[in-house]
Amino acid sequence: MMFRDKTGPDLITFRGFTPPPPNEDDLLEQRRACSLLATETEKPANGDNDDGHGSSPNLSLFFASLCVIDLFGVFPIVALPKSIISCGLYGIPLVLLVVTLQIYTATVLGRCWTIAEKLDPSIVRKNRYPYAAIAEFTYGKRMSVFVTVLLDMTVFGGGIPNLLVASQNLQLMGSKLTGGEFEFSFCYWLVLIGMFLCPIMWLGSPKNMRPLASISVLICSSVAVLTWLSIGRDTFVTNVNGTVVPRDDFEPFKGIELGMPSWIRLLKAYGIIAFQFDIHPMLLTIQVDMEKKRKIGKAVFLGLMATCTLSTVTTVFAAYRYGMDTTNNVLQILPKSWPLYITILLVTLQLCLSSAVGNSALFQHVEDVLGASRDFTIKRCVIRSSLVWLAVLIAEILPRFDVVMGIIGGTLTGPLIFILPPLFYQKMTSLEAIYYREMERIQSRDTLVSTDDREPLFPSAYGSIGPHSSTEIRRSSPPTLNWIGECFSFCNYRFHQFCRFLYSDCILSGAVIIFGIGATLISTYYNIFDVKDIGTQFWGSCAANITLVSDL
């Protein structure tokens, strides 16, 4: 990892990157040069060679937040309420826990890329697959291969529920519009949606998709408002006197249990929540396209808060009106109305647009493996269209979108969300600490300047989300002469030590990793038996329908 270079006695090589000379002015100049190098190396990957129409401007914080909201999509609005309601009051802390941990791991994953760019500016050449690049930088090639396979499986599998929900919504709309007379199976809608998706999938990276992200966010907001309106219309009616009153058969929070739900129900809810709020496969792809990469954590927070607000309101309304009768897809229980039909069309459109952004990382990696040009070519169209039709085929075989969500969320996304980001972050901050210690040692010896007389090179922004300096802690509690003051000073010092322990990245990252390992193993164990138990219902329903139609 770090050794003396033969070209000079005092230069060290850090994973292929030779640090700048020990002179401080030269060090600053070298950093500026590295920044320019990073800018120049990003241009071919993100600009001219991506779409063949010149360089596109990088994403601002606003558009990065829109991309995050687009990645969440409408699933938290139409498919998450049932999972939370089924857990009763325990669904609230479960969602808060998963969302909080996802914000933390998304933030540290973004920091990993920022640190890696500083330690080795040439890493920007791998900006089409940044997650794997961080894995290779920290733990070597084998870890990079493992992360790549896991990412590809997660991204590809995550597009299957999009296809299923979109096709089932269209079948639902046809049935409700005609009172059940027109039953065009979702199996056929899947094929039509695949044909519609192919041209959209031919687009480049997220920064080439600003219009799609903007439209998608507008659709998500409209879906939420229209869903609330439909639930309200189904809850209250206007009597002969013109007064709005609840329906006669209305029972608030029907069947919702306040007690502890079963562990199986909690695990299933965890898998679906983890699936619906997982943006880690695409997070770094968005970050490398941002103008200010350090603000990726803020973009995640803003996008997550916007989505959680829409999802929370929908869940409360659905729980109040339908209780435990709420369906896996909220739209299926809503009564016939024009707001419902518009909502169905908007959900279908948003799922298609979200698939274009969400599958970008997978498409780019497969294209690189197959040697496809980064320009817009026929080969790109063939590769991406083939992947779309493969997803359509699997969706025809596996028609239960809630089960697919549980498998992907509980088994595949666990390592990507809760295990790998803090693991990489701990290693990255360790490498950064070694790098800066060596820089300070070389500067101190060659310039004969004590490190106590100048500002340390190690930046305080990394390796900590809380106070680190024990000197600051001691200064915060000045000694007193009386015993009351001494007791207060001692308690204050111990309290700050306890806070420092809680804020320690090592402790926090370790706790998240342990949670991720446990949740992944238990969810995988449950998913195996869940698929086995419903196997007779799970496989080949579309194939059976097609056979039945051909016989008729």
N, C-alpha and C positions, 0 to 999 in steps of 0.2 A: 504494500500500500504506500509506504513512504520510505525512501532510501536516498543516499547521497548520489548525486549525478557525477559522472566521470568528467563532465565539462567544467566543473568547478568544485572546490572543496566545501563551499558554503551553500550551494544551491540544492534544494530538495525537490524531488519529483513527487507530486501528489496525484496518484491515479492518472498519470499521463500528463498532468499539468505542472509546468515548472513555475514556481512563484516568482514574483518580480524581484529585482535587485533590492538589497537591504536599505538603500538610500530612500528616505521618506518621500522626497519630491518625485523620485523615479517611481516609487510605489504608487503614488497617486496618478501619475501619468500612465502607468501600466494598466491601472484599473479603468481609466478613460478609454484606453485602446481596446481593452477587453470588451467594454460596453459597445464600442463601435463595431468590433468584430461580431458580437452577438447580433447587432442590428443587421449587419450585412449578410450574415449567414441565415437569418430568418427570412430575408426577402425571397430567395428562390423557393423556399419551402411553402411560404404562405401567400406569395403573391403571384409572380409571373408564371410559375410552373404549376400553379394549382388550377387555374381556370382558363389560362390562356388569354386573358383579357387585361393584363396589367395587374399591378399590386393593389390590394384592397386595404383601406385604412383599418387599423386595429380596433378592437372593441373597447368602448368606454365602460365605466362602471354601470351605467344605466342599461346599456344593451347586454352586458354580461349578466346582469340580474334578470333581464327578460329571457335570456337563454336558459338560466336556471329554472325559472318558472315554466318555461316551455318543456324542459326535461321532466319536470314533475307531471305536467299535463293535467288532464281531467280525472285521472284515476283517484286521487285523494278526494275528489268531490263526489263522484258517482259510485266508486267501488270500495272506499275505505269505511264509510259510516257503519256498515253491517258488522265489520270486524270489531270496531270499538263498542258498538251497542251490545254485541254478544258477550263482552267481558264486563258489562255493567260499569260500576264506578271504577273498577280496576283498569278499565280501558284508558282512563285519563292519565294516570301515572305511567302506564306502559308507553303511550304515545310520547309523553314528555321525556321519558328516559331515552327512547330510541332517537328522537329528534335532537335532543341535546348532545348525545354522543356522536350523531352524524355531523352536527355543526363543528364539534371539536376535531373529529378525524378529518373532515374536509379542510379545515383550517391548517392543520399540521401537514397534510398532504401538499397543500399549496405552498407552505413554507419550505418543504423539502425541495421543490423545484427551484424556488428562489435561491436557496443555499447552493444547490447543485450548479446553477448558472454562474454563481460567484466563484465557486471553487474550480469549475471547469467550463469556461464559456463555450467550448465546442459541443456541449451537450444539446445546444439549441438545434443542431442539425438533426436531432432525433425527435423533433417536436411533433411528428405525426403519431408517435407512440410514446408519450412522455411517462406514463405509469411504468411501463417496462424499462424505460431508460433509467428511472430512479432505482428500480429493483436491481438492475445491473450495476449501477454506480455504488450501491451500498453492499450488496451481497453476492454479486457476480452473475455470470451468464445463466447458471441453472435457475436461479431465482427469477431472472428475467423471462426465461421460457415458461416457467410455472405461472407467472403473472399474466403473460400473454395468452396462454391457453384459457386461464380462468376468465380473463376479460372477454375474450372472444365468445366463450360459452355464455357468459352473463348477458352481454349485449345482444347476441343473437336470440337467446331465449327470451329476453325481455321484450322483443318485438312481437312475439307470438300472442300474448294477451291483447296487444293493440289490435291485431287483426281479428281476434275472436270477438272482442267487445264491439268493434266497429261493425262487423258482419251481423252479429246478433241484434244490435240496435236497429239495423236496417230491416231485418226480418220482423222485429217487434213493431216498427212503424207501419210496415205494410199490413200486418195483422190488425192493428188498432184502427187504422184508417178505413179498412173495409169490413170491420166487425168480424174478423176471422175468416172471411171468404178468400182472401188472397194470402196464401202461405208459400212464399218464396224462401226456401231453406237458406239458412246462413251459409251452408256448404257452397252454394252457388255464389252468394254474395262475396265469399272469400276470394273466389277467382276474379270477380270483377274488381274488387279492391286491389288485388295484386296488380292487375293491369293499370289501374289508376296510379298506383304508387311508383311504378318503375321510372317514369320520367322525373318525378320529384327526387328520387334517390340518386339521380345522376349529378346532382349539385355537389359542390366541393366541401370545404370546411365550414365551421359555424360562422366565421366572419363573412362568408359569402351568403349567409342565410338571414341577414337582418330583417328583411321583409317577412320571412316565414315566422321568425321568432315574435315579431311584433303582432302579426295577425293571430298567432297561436295564443298569446297572452290575452288579447282582446276576446278571443273565443272562450277561453277559460272563465273570464269574468262574466261573460254573457251566459254561459252554461250555469254558473252558480246562481245568478240572479233569476234566471228562468226556472231553475229547479226549485228555488225558494217560493216563487210565485205559484208553481204547480202544487206544491205541498200545501201552501196556504189556501188555494182554491179547493183542495180536497179536505181541508180541516173545517172550514167555516162555510156556511150558506146564508143566503139572505131570505128571511121569512116574508110572509105576506105584508107585514108592517114596514118592510124595508130595513129591518134590523139585522145586523150580522151576528149570527149565533153559531155555536159549534154543532156539528152533525149529531143526530140522535145516537148513532152507534159509536161515537167517538169516546175513546178511553185513553187519557194521557199516559204516556210511558208504559204502554200495555206489555205485560209479561216481563219487564226488565227486572232482573234480580240484583239485589244489593249485596249479596254475599259473595264469597270467594268463588270465582268460576273454576272449572276444571283446568288442569295443567295442559291438557290437549287443546282446549279452546284458546288458552293464552299463547301456546306455542304457534298455533295456526295464525292467530292475530299478529304475533310478532313477525312471522314470515311475510305476511301480506304488507305490514307496515314497513318493514325493511325493504321490501321490493319497491313499494310505491315512492319512498323517499330516498332511494339510492341514486345518486348522481355521480358517484366516484369514477365509474368508467369513463365518463365524458368530462369530468371536472377539469383535469389538466389540459385537455384539448381546448377548453374555453380559456383557461389561464394563459396559455402560450399565445393566444390571439388577442390578449388584453393589452391596452396601452400601459397600465400600471398594474403589473402582475402581483404586487404585494396586497392589492385590495381584493383578492379572490375570496378571502374570508368574509368581507363585508358583502360582496355580491351573493354569496351563499346564504348569508343571514337574511338579507333583504328578500331574496327569492323565496326562502323557506317560510318567513313570516307571512308573506303575501298568500302563499299557498295554504298554510295552516289556518289562516283566518277564514278563507273561503270554505275549507274542509270542516272547520269547527262549527260554523254556522249551519252548514248543511246537516251535519251529524246531530246537532241539537234539534233542529226542525224535524228530521226523520224520526228521532227517538221520541219526540213529543207526540207526533201524529201516529206512527206505526208501531213503535216499540220493537219487540222481538220479531214482528212480522216483516220487518224491513228485509228486502231481498239483497243478494250479493251485488246486483246492479240496481241502484235506487230507481232508475228509470222504469224498471219492469213493474213496479207496484203503483206507479202514478196513473191516475185516470186519463182517459182520452181528452186531449185538449190541444189547441194549436200551439201553446207554449211548449208542450211536451214534444210535438213533432219538430218544432224548430230546434229544441234542445238535442234531440236525437241526431239531426243533421249536423249540428255544430260539433257534437262529441265525435262523430265519425270523421269530420274534416280535421279536427284538432289531433286526433290519434294518427292520422296520416301525416300531418305536418310534423308532429313530434317524432315520428319514426325516422323522418329525414335527418333530423338533428341527432337523435339518439344513436343511430347506426353509423354515424360518420366515422368513429374510431375504428370500428370493425372493418368497414369498407376500405379505409386507408391502409390498414395493416395487411389485409388480404391482397390488395393491389401491389403493395411493396414486395410481398412474398412471391407473387406471380410475375413480378417485373413489369407491371403496367406503368405507363408514363403518368406523371402528375398533371399533364395537360388533359383537356377534355377530348377523349378518344373513344373510338368504338369499343376498344377492349375494356375501358372503364364501364361502359354501358352494359356490356355482356356480363362482366363479373358481378356487378351490383344487381342486375336483373336476375341472375341465377340464384343469388342469395335470397332475394325476395321470394322467388317461386319455391325455394326449399322451405322457407318459413311458412308459406301457404300450405305446402304438403303436410308439414308437421301439424299445423293447426287443424287440418282436416282429420288427422288421426287423434289428436288430443283436444277435444272440444271444451274441456272444463277449465276456464280461464282462472278461477279461484285456486284450483289445485296447482296449476302451472305457476301462479304467483307465489304460492306457499313453498314450492320446491326451489324455485330460483331465489326467493328472498331468504329462506331459512338455510339453504345449503351452499349456494354459490356466492351470494353477496356478503355473507358473514365475514369471510376472510378479507374481502375487498374493502369493507366498511370499518370493521372493528379490530382486525388483527394486523394487517399489513401497514396501514398508514402510521400508527404509533410506533410500530417496529422499525420502519424506515426512518421515522423522525428521530428516534433515539440514536440510531446509527449515524445519521447525517449530522446531528449536533455534535456527536463525539468526533467525527472527522473534521468538522469545522473548528472545534476547540483545539485539536492537534495542530491544525494548519496555522491558527493565529498564535499559538504558543511558540511555534517554530519561527514565525515571522518576528515576534517580539524578541526572541532570544537572539536572532541574527542581527536585528537592528541594535539591540542593546550592546552587543559585543563589538560590532563594527563602527558604530558611531560614538562609543564610549559614553553613552547617555543612560542614566539609570531609568529603569521602567517606572520608578516612582515619581519621576519629574515630568512625565509626559502622559498624554491621554492614551489609555490602552486601545489596542486595535480591535479587540474582540467586541463586537457589537452586542448591546444588551437586548436587542430585539429578538434574538434567537436563543433557544435553549431554555426559555423561561416564559411562563405566563404569570409570574408573580415575583415577589422580591427574592433576590438571591444573596445579596451582600449581608453577611453577618455583622459587618461594621455598622451598616445602617440600622440594624436591629438594636445594637448596643447603644447607639447614639439616641435612639428614640426613647430610651428610658434612663434619664440622667440619675446618678446616685444621689441619695439624700442622707441626712445625718440621723434622722430619727427612725425608729424601728417600723413605724407605720409606712413611711416613705420607702423603706427598704423592702417591705413586704409587697407594696404596690409595684415597685420596680421589678421585683422578682417575678410576680404574677404576669406583669406586662411582657417581660422578656420571654417567659414560657409560652404565653399566648402567641407571640409573634413566631416563636419556634414551631408551634403547632400549625399556624397558618402557613409557614414556609414548607412544612412537611406536606400539607394538603395541596399546596400550589406546585409542588415539585413535579416536573414533567415525568420524572422516572416513576413516581408513585401513580400519577394519573394515567400515564400510558400503560403501565403494568395492569392497573385495574381494568382498563378498557380491553386490553388483550385477553385477560382472563374471562371477562364477560363474553367477548366474541367467541372464544374457543368453546366455552360451555354452551352458549346458545346455538352455535353451529352444530355441535355434536348431538345435542338433544333434538334439535329440529330435524336433522338428517335422519335420526333414528325414527322419529315420528313419521316423516315423509315416506320412508320405506314401507311402513305398515299401512299408511293411508292409501298409497297407490295400490298396494296389494289387496286391501279390503274392497276398493271400488274398481278393481281391474275389469270386472265383467261389464261395468257401465262405462268405463273410461276409454276403451279402445274401439275405434272403428264405427262410431255412430254415423258419421257422414258417409262412410263406405256402405253401411247398411241402408241408409236412406236412398243412396244412389241405386243400389241393387233393387230396392223395393219399387222405385219409380220405373226402372227398366223392365221389371216383370209386369207392371201394369200396362 
